Amino acid sequence: MTGLVAAQYSLTALEPDRPEPVKLWFCPNDELTPTLATTLATHWLDEHEREIAAQFLFERDRRQYLVAHTLVRRVIALEGGVPEAEAVIWRSSRGRPFLHKPVEGLPRGGRELDFNLSHTAGHNFLGVVRRHRIGVDVERLDRDDQGFDAVVQTFADEEQAWVARAAPGRPRNRRVLRLWTLKEAYSKARGLGLGLPFDSFAFTLAEDRGVRGFRPPGTESAHPWRFIELEPVPDVLAAVAVAADSDVPSVLQLHHGFPWDRSAPRLLDLPEPVA
């Protein structure tokens, strides 16, 4: 996969007795032509999703929505065995989408399946895990309307100081987006989104990539989490957060492209938990 940057995570083989790995899909919009994205959406999306898609003023925004939501339904079909058009997706009171599981359980892989979606201009990032919640986020470093100064003001004091120590421009912007994606991923894993103040918790990051420490919000006990940072293609930063309970696997699968089949993913070791 071109441009994958994950140097500190070694490739590994899955062992038969390990639980299901964390699974990620990175899918650029270009993986589906506009005509194909529209066709799939017509057959797969529910009435509510089609109504939302019809409200976009710009075609690029509508295409982003269609690719992202057909990706979700395709992955649910592959991982849970629920046909794309039959998956019932609800939202929590805070807007977090989740799969309404059939009473008899999922046709494939047991009863539990959690997913989380993020997208930025032209790219989609989806995470799936069993038995626990997952949070993901993806952002472009080269976006036009960056607003990095405003973003930094939402961070904890020690994070603002760490950002300020970087040279202005690209090095500083990269630090901002590394923190932002991690904070988004953690908040989404908690099911709180922007309802969790970003200055109420803090990350200590390695110089290049990797989380060295994590200070949780005062409302949460010191419970360990696993965090991973990726750069699936140059200038696109992604982050993943999963709770580090004993039955959470230490391996993830990273797929690239739209999941038409079960082509072999990249296998990566998850980093050690931090608390």
Salt bridges, closest charged atoms under 4 A:
GLU15 OE1 - ARG18 NE 3.79
GLU20 OE1 - LYS23 NZ 3.00
ASP30 OD1 - ARG63 NH2 3.74
ASP46 OD2 - ARG73 NH2 3.37
GLU49 OE2 - HIS69 ND1 3.57
GLU49 OE1 - ARG73 NH2 3.00
GLU59 OE1 - ARG62 NE 3.29
ASP61 OD1 - ARG60 NE 3.95
GLU79 OE1 - LYS23 NZ 2.79
GLU79 OE1 - ARG130 NH2 4.00
GLU79 OE2 - ARG262 NH1 3.62
GLU84 OE2 - ARG74 NH1 2.91
ASP114 OD1 - ARG96 NH1 2.92
GLU139 OE1 - ARG143 NH1 3.12
ASP142 OD1 - ARG140 NE 2.98
GLU158 OE2 - ARG215 NH2 2.95
GLU159 OE1 - LYS183 NZ 2.86
GLU207 OE2 - ARG175 NH2 3.08
ASP208 OD2 - ARG209 NH1 3.89
GLU220 OE1 - ARG190 NH1 2.62
GLU229 OE1 - ARG178 NE 2.76
GLU231 OE1 - ARG174 NH1 3.20
GLU231 OE1 - ARG209 NH2 3.31
ASP235 OD1 - ARG170 NH2 2.06
ASP245 OD2 - HIS132 ND1 3.44
ASP245 OD1 - HIS223 NE2 3.81
ASP247 OD2 - ARG131 NE 3.19
ASP247 OD1 - HIS132 NE2 2.90
